[in-house]
Structure formats: C-alpha cells, structure tokens
Amino acid sequence: MAAAAAGPFSLREVLDAFRRCVTEQREVLLEPYLSGWRGLIRFLQSLGAVFSFISKDAVSKVALLEAHRQQHRFVSLQALVQHELAAGPAALRARPDSGCRTVLRLHRALRWLQLFLEGLRSGEPRTSVLCTDAYNASLAEHHPWVVRKAATVAFCALPSRDAFLEIMNVGSAEEAVAMLGEAIPYIGDVYGITQELFAKHKLLDLP
Ligand SMILES: CCCCCCCCCCCCC/C=C/[C@@H](O)[C@H](COP(=O)(O)O)NC(=O)CCCCCCCCCCCCCCC
C-alpha cells in the first residue's frame, strides 16, 4: 500500500503533519492532512485485525482524496471545495465519490480523535470508555446501528492506557502525555477551520 510509510508508528509524525497543515491564510493543506491520516491509519493497523473494518474504510477514503488531489493538483481543502462547488450544490450532493463528502467523513473522525486524545491526556485509565464516549459525542450519530454495534465491540479490544502511551513511541508516559498536549491544539485547529468552511457552504450534511 503506497499510503503506508515504513517503520513503527510515532505520534510525532502525526503531530508534525497536522502542524504543517494550516497556512498563514488559514488554509488547510491537503498533502500534510492526508499524511497525518496515513500515520493514524498505520497506528490503527498496528492494533490488530479487530480494527481492520475501520482502517479499510479510512484507507479507501484517503486513497480517493489522494487521487483527487493529484488529478486536479489541489493544494488546499479550500481549493477542492471551491472546485467541486463550481458544478452546483445539487450536482455535488448527487456524487457518491466527491472529495467533499469524503473529507466530511474524515472530518467527523477527526473530532472523535480530538476527544479521544483529550481523554487519554486526562488520565482516565479505561481506554474503551474514553473511546466510546468520544465516539458517541462525534461519529455515532452519523452511523447506522450495525456500524455503531461493530465499533462498540471493537473498542473493547483496545489496549490499556499505559500500553497506548507506549506504542505512541515518544518516550515515557509523561513525554507521551506532553506530546498529546502539543498535538491536540493543531488537530483542533484543522477541525475548526474545516467545520467553518463546510458550514459556510452548507456541506455539513452531504449524503
Ligand atoms: C484507537 C481506536 C480506534 C477507534 C476508531 C474510532 C472510530 C470508529 C469509526 C467506526 C467506523 C466503522 C467503519 C465504517 C465506516 C463508514 O460506514 C463511515 C461512513 O462512510 P460512508 O458514508 O462512505 O459509508 N465512515 C466513517 O465514518 C469514517 C471513519 C474513519 C475512521 C478512522 C479512524 C481512524 C482512527 C485512528 C486511530 C488513531 C488513534 C491515535 C492515538 C494516538
């Protein structure tokens, strides 16, 4: 898979990617955005086969966006949205493979990530509880019952908080928590800009 880089996951690369995302003009750059997602997917894949139905969906969405990015040479999320909106809102809503509806799915997952990382940082030891709470406050309302059920079952297989902090590969638990504190605002910034962009163009409910 071209999306996967070699070597073990490190939270640092995800932090770096999301840090590179936002320009001075408050645009979201697609290349680091998709790199950040590739890093997250690699992490998810390292957690085992129970999560493969989730990582497969994320992989296909990142691949679709990467193809759009290369085909149209989009630099930013704003350019992608503008390009797809030019065909008219009705045409955009009718496209099951649009970049906008695909970004929207990842965007909702980014909110999950933000909440989950905040939870990890807070010290709650039960990662499955953190994960379920973050999911219920973000993605769950957009998923049908069967997906919610499968997700909730998978969350029970999550490693403990200590194991989680360790596989982030940034050193001690304290260092991992410190890096979470650094990463969360960057992720929140990308989330906030995307949310505003999609709200402005009434794209938050794209089917
Ligand atoms: C660490 C535990 C990981 C738990 C992941 C939590 C998110 C749970 C998502 C469950 C999605 C189930 C798969 C199916 C999804 C699709 O139905 C659904 C709708 O798509 P459609 O409109 O094209 O049909 N897709 C989505 O909503 C997009 C889901 C994307 C999930 C990406 C999750 C990446 C998680 C990365 C974990 C990294 C943890 C990092 C800690 C340092």
The ligand as a Gaussian input file, in Angstrom:
#p B3LYP/6-31G(d) Opt

LIG

0 1
 C       -7.795000       3.684000      18.572000
 C       -9.143000       3.141000      18.343000
 C       -9.668000       3.384000      17.018000
 C      -11.110000       3.546000      17.011000
 C      -11.600000       4.293000      15.800000
 C      -12.781000       5.131000      16.178000
 C      -13.642000       5.477000      15.066000
 C      -14.701000       4.431000      14.861000
 C      -15.200000       4.514000      13.491000
 C      -16.035000       3.347000      13.104000
 C      -16.115000       3.322000      11.598000
 C      -16.542000       1.984000      11.069000
 C      -16.224000       1.779000       9.612000
 C      -17.260000       2.236000       8.665000
 C      -17.394000       3.453000       8.360000
 C      -18.303000       4.045000       7.351000
 O      -19.594000       3.469000       7.373000
 C      -18.368000       5.511000       7.661000
 C      -19.257000       6.244000       6.682000
 O      -18.683000       6.195000       5.415000
 P      -19.634000       6.222000       4.119000
 O      -20.567000       7.380000       4.262000
 O      -18.688000       6.324000       2.955000
 O      -20.380000       4.895000       4.133000
 N      -17.019000       6.034000       7.674000
 C      -16.596000       6.956000       8.551000
 O      -17.345000       7.478000       9.352000
 C      -15.115000       7.312000       8.520000
 C      -14.441000       6.563000       9.610000
 C      -12.970000       6.781000       9.635000
 C      -12.398000       6.200000      10.875000
 C      -10.968000       6.495000      11.016000
 C      -10.479000       6.132000      12.359000
 C       -9.022000       6.364000      12.490000
 C       -8.579000       6.110000      13.869000
 C       -7.178000       6.388000      14.096000
 C       -6.829000       5.949000      15.476000
 C       -5.623000       6.558000      15.922000
 C       -5.519000       6.666000      17.393000
 C       -4.341000       7.528000      17.639000
 C       -3.840000       7.532000      19.006000
 C       -2.517000       8.163000      19.004000

